[in-house]
Amino acid sequence: QVQLVESGGALVQAGGSLRLSCAVSGRTFSRNTMGWFRQAPGKEREFVACIRWSDGSTRYADSVQGRFTISKDNGNNTVYLQINTLKPEDTAVYYCAASPFPFAGGMAVRSSGYDCWGQGTQVTVSS
């Protein structure tokens, strides 16, 4: 079993930056694909980015490409999501998740491809 704990969410002004953290513990070797998703009020959970533990390869949703950066620290078993130039439409609960599916496949960008989830961290962007 893998346990995930997110932190770093906050209320920020548009144009600001945040770094979200996801502390990973447990059977981490069983999950090589780590992802970030977000869910805004009244909307479905959507894929943001994912990373492969073994080599740091990354994938991004088109909507966040260039503003969001996913990274990892193997020594601290932590996955990060750096968010720059925040916009009001980035307001959402951000979730960290772990997937048993290959990083390069279609399931890595779908919420149904992840079976371990954190509790989420709230990001609110004011205009």
PAZA-831228 format. One line per field, with one value per atom (N, C-alpha, C): atom name; x, y, z. Coordinates in nm, 3 decimals. Atoms other than C-alpha are relative to their C-alpha. Layout:
<pts>
atom (CA | ...)
x (X | ...)
y (Y | ...)
z (Z | ...)
</pts>
This chain:
<pts>
atom (N | CA | C | N | CA | C | N | CA | C | N | CA | C | N | CA | C | N | CA | C | N | CA | C | N | CA | C | N | CA | C | N | CA | C | N | CA | C | N | CA | C | N | CA | C | N | CA | C | N | CA | C | N | CA | C | N | CA | C | N | CA | C | N | CA | C | N | CA | C | N | CA | C | N | CA | C | N | CA | C | N | CA | C | N | CA | C | N | CA | C | N | CA | C | N | CA | C | N | CA | C | N | CA | C | N | CA | C | N | CA | C | N | CA | C | N | CA | C | N | CA | C | N | CA | C | N | CA | C | N | CA | C | N | CA | C | N | CA | C | N | CA | C | N | CA | C | N | CA | C | N | CA | C | N | CA | C | N | CA | C | N | CA | C | N | CA | C | N | CA | C | N | CA | C | N | CA | C | N | CA | C | N | CA | C | N | CA | C | N | CA | C | N | CA | C | N | CA | C | N | CA | C | N | CA | C | N | CA | C | N | CA | C | N | CA | C | N | CA | C | N | CA | C | N | CA | C | N | CA | C | N | CA | C | N | CA | C | N | CA | C | N | CA | C | N | CA | C | N | CA | C | N | CA | C | N | CA | C | N | CA | C | N | CA | C | N | CA | C | N | CA | C | N | CA | C | N | CA | C | N | CA | C | N | CA | C | N | CA | C | N | CA | C | N | CA | C | N | CA | C | N | CA | C | N | CA | C | N | CA | C | N | CA | C | N | CA | C | N | CA | C | N | CA | C | N | CA | C | N | CA | C | N | CA | C | N | CA | C | N | CA | C | N | CA | C | N | CA | C | N | CA | C | N | CA | C | N | CA | C | N | CA | C | N | CA | C | N | CA | C | N | CA | C | N | CA | C | N | CA | C | N | CA | C | N | CA | C | N | CA | C | N | CA | C | N | CA | C | N | CA | C | N | CA | C | N | CA | C | N | CA | C | N | CA | C | N | CA | C | N | CA | C | N | CA | C | N | CA | C | N | CA | C | N | CA | C | N | CA | C | N | CA | C)
x (0.084 | 0.000 | 0.088 | -0.071 | 0.114 | -0.083 | 0.069 | 0.028 | 0.053 | -0.034 | 0.022 | -0.057 | 0.045 | 0.002 | 0.044 | -0.029 | -0.024 | 0.008 | -0.007 | 0.065 | 0.039 | -0.044 | 0.134 | -0.109 | 0.109 | -0.208 | -0.020 | 0.017 | -0.296 | -0.092 | 0.070 | -0.490 | 0.105 | -0.101 | -0.281 | -0.065 | 0.049 | -0.327 | 0.041 | -0.032 | -0.335 | 0.140 | -0.137 | 0.015 | 0.104 | -0.093 | 0.169 | 0.040 | -0.050 | 0.336 | -0.022 | 0.011 | 0.297 | 0.079 | -0.057 | 0.479 | -0.074 | 0.069 | 0.272 | 0.093 | -0.083 | 0.433 | -0.088 | 0.069 | 0.330 | 0.101 | -0.088 | 0.501 | -0.051 | 0.036 | 0.503 | 0.063 | -0.053 | 0.541 | -0.067 | 0.054 | 0.476 | 0.071 | -0.058 | 0.534 | 0.021 | -0.020 | 0.664 | 0.055 | -0.057 | 0.846 | -0.108 | 0.109 | 0.508 | -0.069 | 0.068 | 0.407 | 0.106 | -0.104 | 0.638 | -0.052 | 0.059 | 0.395 | -0.072 | 0.062 | 0.300 | -0.064 | 0.071 | 0.045 | -0.059 | 0.077 | -0.120 | -0.128 | 0.130 | -0.487 | -0.059 | 0.070 | -0.718 | -0.149 | 0.145 | -1.088 | -0.056 | 0.064 | -1.267 | -0.145 | 0.140 | -1.614 | -0.090 | 0.095 | -1.878 | 0.059 | -0.065 | -1.625 | 0.059 | -0.062 | -1.474 | 0.148 | -0.143 | -1.128 | 0.075 | -0.074 | -0.877 | 0.149 | -0.144 | -0.523 | 0.077 | -0.087 | -0.251 | 0.138 | -0.135 | 0.085 | 0.032 | -0.049 | 0.265 | 0.150 | -0.144 | 0.620 | 0.034 | -0.046 | 0.806 | 0.111 | -0.097 | 0.996 | 0.140 | -0.130 | 1.273 | 0.092 | -0.089 | 1.397 | -0.045 | 0.044 | 1.197 | -0.070 | 0.074 | 1.019 | -0.134 | 0.121 | 0.719 | -0.099 | 0.107 | 0.387 | -0.090 | 0.085 | 0.154 | -0.128 | 0.120 | -0.199 | 0.031 | -0.025 | -0.204 | -0.033 | 0.047 | -0.384 | 0.099 | -0.095 | -0.093 | 0.143 | -0.134 | 0.205 | 0.065 | -0.074 | 0.464 | -0.014 | 0.018 | 0.327 | 0.020 | -0.011 | 0.333 | 0.124 | -0.114 | 0.638 | -0.010 | 0.001 | 0.628 | 0.143 | -0.135 | 0.943 | -0.005 | -0.005 | 1.059 | 0.131 | -0.120 | 1.307 | 0.000 | 0.000 | 1.388 | 0.046 | -0.052 | 1.580 | -0.104 | 0.104 | 1.284 | -0.135 | 0.127 | 1.021 | -0.111 | 0.095 | 0.845 | -0.015 | 0.030 | 0.677 | -0.051 | 0.037 | 0.634 | -0.077 | 0.064 | 0.413 | 0.021 | -0.024 | 0.542 | -0.100 | 0.101 | 0.270 | 0.037 | -0.036 | 0.366 | -0.112 | 0.099 | 0.162 | -0.142 | 0.131 | -0.145 | -0.114 | 0.120 | -0.483 | -0.121 | 0.120 | -0.828 | -0.054 | 0.050 | -0.918 | 0.084 | -0.078 | -0.644 | -0.055 | 0.062 | -0.861 | -0.061 | 0.045 | -0.923 | 0.063 | -0.070 | -0.839 | 0.098 | -0.105 | -0.513 | 0.032 | -0.022 | -0.459 | 0.125 | -0.112 | -0.149 | -0.051 | 0.047 | -0.194 | 0.111 | -0.097 | 0.000 | -0.070 | 0.061 | -0.064 | 0.082 | -0.071 | 0.020 | 0.024 | -0.010 | 0.004 | 0.128 | -0.121 | 0.298 | -0.014 | -0.003 | 0.395 | -0.040 | 0.018 | 0.381 | -0.138 | 0.129 | 0.034 | -0.113 | 0.116 | -0.310 | -0.055 | 0.056 | -0.405 | 0.072 | -0.077 | -0.137 | -0.059 | 0.060 | -0.345 | -0.148 | 0.140 | -0.678 | -0.009 | 0.014 | -0.800 | -0.029 | 0.030 | -0.924 | 0.125 | -0.125 | -0.563 | 0.078 | -0.070 | -0.467 | -0.081 | 0.071 | -0.551 | 0.040 | -0.037 | -0.383 | -0.008 | 0.024 | -0.485 | 0.028 | -0.011 | -0.398 | -0.133 | 0.123 | -0.653 | -0.028 | 0.017 | -0.599 | 0.044 | -0.038 | -0.480 | -0.065 | 0.078 | -0.683 | 0.090 | -0.065 | -0.547 | -0.110 | 0.099 | -0.750 | 0.075 | -0.067 | -0.646 | -0.099 | 0.087 | -0.798 | 0.043 | -0.029 | -0.824 | 0.029)
y (-0.119 | 0.000 | 0.125 | -0.126 | 0.352 | 0.108 | -0.111 | 0.653 | 0.132 | -0.128 | 1.005 | 0.114 | -0.115 | 1.333 | 0.127 | -0.125 | 1.663 | 0.116 | -0.125 | 2.005 | 0.113 | -0.115 | 2.355 | 0.084 | -0.079 | 2.473 | 0.128 | -0.129 | 2.833 | 0.090 | -0.106 | 3.144 | 0.096 | -0.087 | 3.346 | 0.091 | -0.091 | 3.636 | -0.049 | 0.033 | 3.590 | 0.053 | -0.035 | 3.596 | -0.055 | 0.055 | 3.438 | -0.143 | 0.136 | 3.100 | -0.081 | 0.094 | 2.795 | -0.124 | 0.133 | 2.471 | -0.096 | 0.104 | 2.174 | -0.117 | 0.116 | 1.875 | -0.121 | 0.126 | 1.513 | -0.096 | 0.094 | 1.297 | -0.141 | 0.136 | 0.935 | -0.099 | 0.102 | 0.641 | -0.133 | 0.132 | 0.270 | -0.073 | 0.085 | 0.030 | 0.082 | -0.094 | 0.301 | -0.069 | 0.069 | 0.051 | -0.057 | 0.060 | -0.080 | 0.100 | -0.103 | 0.250 | 0.088 | -0.076 | 0.396 | 0.127 | -0.118 | 0.658 | 0.080 | -0.088 | 0.951 | 0.117 | -0.106 | 1.210 | 0.104 | -0.106 | 1.534 | 0.021 | -0.031 | 1.596 | 0.119 | -0.107 | 1.882 | -0.010 | 0.001 | 1.921 | 0.133 | -0.127 | 2.254 | -0.026 | 0.019 | 2.300 | -0.023 | 0.029 | 2.143 | -0.061 | 0.057 | 1.993 | -0.136 | 0.129 | 1.654 | 0.016 | 0.001 | 1.568 | -0.010 | -0.001 | 1.643 | -0.022 | 0.026 | 1.531 | 0.131 | -0.117 | 1.791 | -0.039 | 0.040 | 1.616 | -0.134 | 0.122 | 1.290 | -0.013 | 0.017 | 1.176 | -0.146 | 0.138 | 0.845 | 0.002 | 0.001 | 0.768 | -0.037 | 0.058 | 0.578 | 0.097 | -0.086 | 0.848 | 0.146 | -0.139 | 1.166 | 0.048 | -0.042 | 1.166 | 0.061 | -0.071 | 1.397 | 0.011 | -0.026 | 1.450 | 0.106 | -0.108 | 1.749 | 0.009 | -0.037 | 1.844 | 0.124 | -0.115 | 2.092 | 0.131 | -0.123 | 2.344 | 0.059 | -0.050 | 2.372 | 0.000 | 0.006 | 2.316 | 0.138 | -0.126 | 2.586 | 0.076 | -0.066 | 2.704 | -0.094 | 0.098 | 2.384 | -0.086 | 0.089 | 2.174 | -0.106 | 0.111 | 1.832 | -0.049 | 0.048 | 1.703 | -0.096 | 0.097 | 1.449 | 0.010 | 0.012 | 1.402 | -0.142 | 0.142 | 1.032 | -0.018 | 0.016 | 1.079 | 0.027 | -0.035 | 1.236 | -0.061 | 0.060 | 1.033 | 0.104 | -0.109 | 1.353 | 0.038 | -0.050 | 1.467 | 0.142 | -0.141 | 1.837 | 0.042 | -0.065 | 2.049 | 0.150 | -0.143 | 2.399 | 0.065 | -0.068 | 2.632 | 0.147 | -0.140 | 2.967 | 0.075 | -0.088 | 3.263 | -0.052 | 0.055 | 3.141 | 0.085 | -0.063 | 3.219 | -0.040 | 0.038 | 3.222 | -0.137 | 0.130 | 2.918 | -0.117 | 0.106 | 2.724 | -0.038 | 0.030 | 2.731 | -0.139 | 0.139 | 2.370 | -0.068 | 0.089 | 2.094 | -0.083 | 0.072 | 1.939 | -0.130 | 0.133 | 1.568 | -0.063 | 0.083 | 1.354 | -0.143 | 0.137 | 0.999 | -0.089 | 0.100 | 0.681 | -0.102 | 0.090 | 0.453 | -0.127 | 0.125 | 0.087 | -0.017 | 0.011 | 0.150 | 0.066 | -0.059 | 0.233 | 0.150 | -0.145 | 0.599 | 0.042 | -0.043 | 0.612 | -0.031 | 0.043 | 0.463 | 0.097 | -0.086 | 0.615 | 0.009 | -0.002 | 0.523 | 0.099 | -0.093 | 0.755 | 0.141 | -0.134 | 1.060 | -0.004 | 0.014 | 0.931 | -0.026 | 0.022 | 0.941 | -0.146 | 0.142 | 0.584 | -0.087 | 0.075 | 0.478 | 0.005 | -0.018 | 0.569 | -0.065 | 0.071 | 0.360 | 0.042 | -0.054 | 0.550 | 0.152 | -0.144 | 0.907 | 0.064 | -0.078 | 1.172 | 0.066 | -0.065 | 1.380 | 0.130 | -0.123 | 1.685 | 0.123 | -0.127 | 2.039 | 0.111 | -0.104 | 2.351 | 0.112 | -0.116 | 2.613 | 0.096 | -0.102 | 2.933 | 0.122 | -0.112 | 3.210 | 0.115 | -0.116 | 3.554 | 0.092 | -0.087 | 3.798 | 0.141)
z (0.000 | 0.000 | 0.000 | 0.010 | -0.081 | 0.068 | -0.066 | 0.134 | -0.059 | 0.062 | -0.009 | 0.083 | -0.077 | 0.178 | -0.071 | 0.070 | -0.008 | 0.098 | -0.077 | 0.126 | -0.094 | 0.077 | 0.003 | -0.061 | 0.053 | -0.104 | 0.080 | -0.067 | -0.025 | -0.081 | 0.070 | -0.117 | -0.053 | 0.060 | -0.361 | -0.103 | 0.102 | -0.597 | -0.139 | 0.139 | -0.971 | -0.034 | 0.036 | -1.114 | 0.093 | -0.096 | -0.809 | -0.032 | 0.018 | -0.768 | 0.127 | -0.112 | -0.548 | -0.033 | 0.018 | -0.495 | 0.091 | -0.074 | -0.391 | 0.020 | -0.032 | -0.224 | 0.025 | -0.025 | -0.206 | 0.063 | -0.071 | 0.056 | -0.023 | 0.038 | -0.052 | 0.097 | -0.089 | 0.186 | -0.031 | 0.023 | 0.189 | -0.112 | 0.105 | -0.101 | -0.127 | 0.111 | -0.332 | -0.125 | 0.116 | -0.556 | -0.089 | 0.078 | -0.669 | -0.092 | 0.079 | -0.829 | -0.066 | 0.070 | -1.093 | -0.064 | 0.060 | -1.220 | 0.109 | -0.098 | -0.998 | -0.075 | 0.071 | -1.102 | 0.091 | -0.064 | -1.006 | -0.081 | 0.059 | -1.073 | 0.075 | -0.070 | -0.984 | -0.028 | 0.014 | -0.930 | 0.049 | -0.033 | -0.941 | 0.038 | -0.041 | -0.788 | -0.121 | 0.106 | -1.007 | -0.125 | 0.118 | -1.246 | 0.033 | -0.017 | -1.301 | 0.033 | -0.029 | -1.175 | -0.133 | 0.125 | -1.448 | 0.022 | -0.002 | -1.522 | -0.016 | 0.008 | -1.469 | -0.052 | 0.037 | -1.490 | 0.064 | -0.063 | -1.420 | -0.023 | 0.005 | -1.366 | 0.026 | -0.021 | -1.380 | 0.102 | -0.109 | -1.062 | -0.050 | 0.035 | -1.237 | -0.072 | 0.078 | -1.474 | -0.007 | -0.002 | -1.412 | -0.125 | 0.119 | -1.747 | 0.042 | -0.037 | -1.743 | -0.115 | 0.095 | -1.918 | 0.062 | -0.048 | -1.894 | -0.081 | 0.073 | -1.982 | -0.084 | 0.087 | -2.269 | 0.071 | -0.063 | -2.048 | 0.099 | -0.100 | -1.804 | -0.050 | 0.057 | -2.031 | 0.002 | -0.004 | -1.972 | 0.131 | -0.130 | -1.635 | 0.117 | -0.106 | -1.431 | -0.024 | 0.008 | -1.353 | 0.108 | -0.095 | -1.191 | 0.016 | -0.027 | -1.025 | 0.118 | -0.109 | -0.768 | 0.073 | -0.081 | -0.491 | 0.053 | -0.039 | -0.463 | 0.145 | -0.135 | -0.142 | 0.107 | -0.097 | 0.034 | -0.036 | 0.043 | -0.151 | -0.011 | 0.014 | -0.248 | -0.148 | 0.134 | -0.567 | 0.015 | -0.007 | -0.634 | -0.124 | 0.114 | -0.853 | 0.017 | 0.001 | -0.919 | -0.094 | 0.080 | -1.043 | -0.008 | 0.020 | -1.191 | -0.071 | 0.065 | -1.317 | 0.024 | -0.035 | -1.131 | -0.055 | 0.054 | -1.281 | 0.084 | -0.077 | -1.117 | -0.040 | 0.046 | -1.328 | 0.050 | -0.064 | -1.148 | 0.137 | -0.128 | -0.836 | -0.001 | -0.004 | -0.738 | 0.121 | -0.092 | -0.497 | -0.084 | 0.072 | -0.614 | 0.074 | -0.055 | -0.563 | -0.058 | 0.042 | -0.577 | -0.008 | 0.018 | -0.698 | -0.054 | 0.046 | -0.775 | -0.088 | 0.098 | -1.069 | -0.018 | 0.030 | -1.133 | -0.150 | 0.144 | -1.508 | -0.051 | 0.057 | -1.734 | -0.024 | 0.016 | -1.753 | -0.141 | 0.138 | -2.132 | -0.057 | 0.053 | -2.169 | 0.027 | -0.013 | -2.187 | 0.142 | -0.135 | -1.832 | 0.092 | -0.084 | -1.691 | -0.001 | 0.005 | -1.791 | 0.036 | -0.038 | -1.662 | 0.149 | -0.144 | -1.303 | 0.029 | -0.021 | -1.345 | -0.005 | 0.004 | -1.399 | 0.130 | -0.127 | -1.042 | 0.111 | -0.105 | -0.739 | 0.141 | -0.130 | -0.457 | -0.008 | 0.005 | -0.376 | 0.136 | -0.121 | -0.124 | 0.032 | -0.046 | 0.061 | -0.073 | 0.076 | -0.158 | 0.076 | -0.059 | -0.097 | -0.082 | 0.066 | -0.177 | -0.052 | 0.060 | -0.415 | -0.043 | 0.036 | -0.443 | -0.053 | 0.065 | -0.681 | -0.010 | 0.005 | -0.637 | -0.114 | 0.115 | -0.926 | 0.044)
</pts>
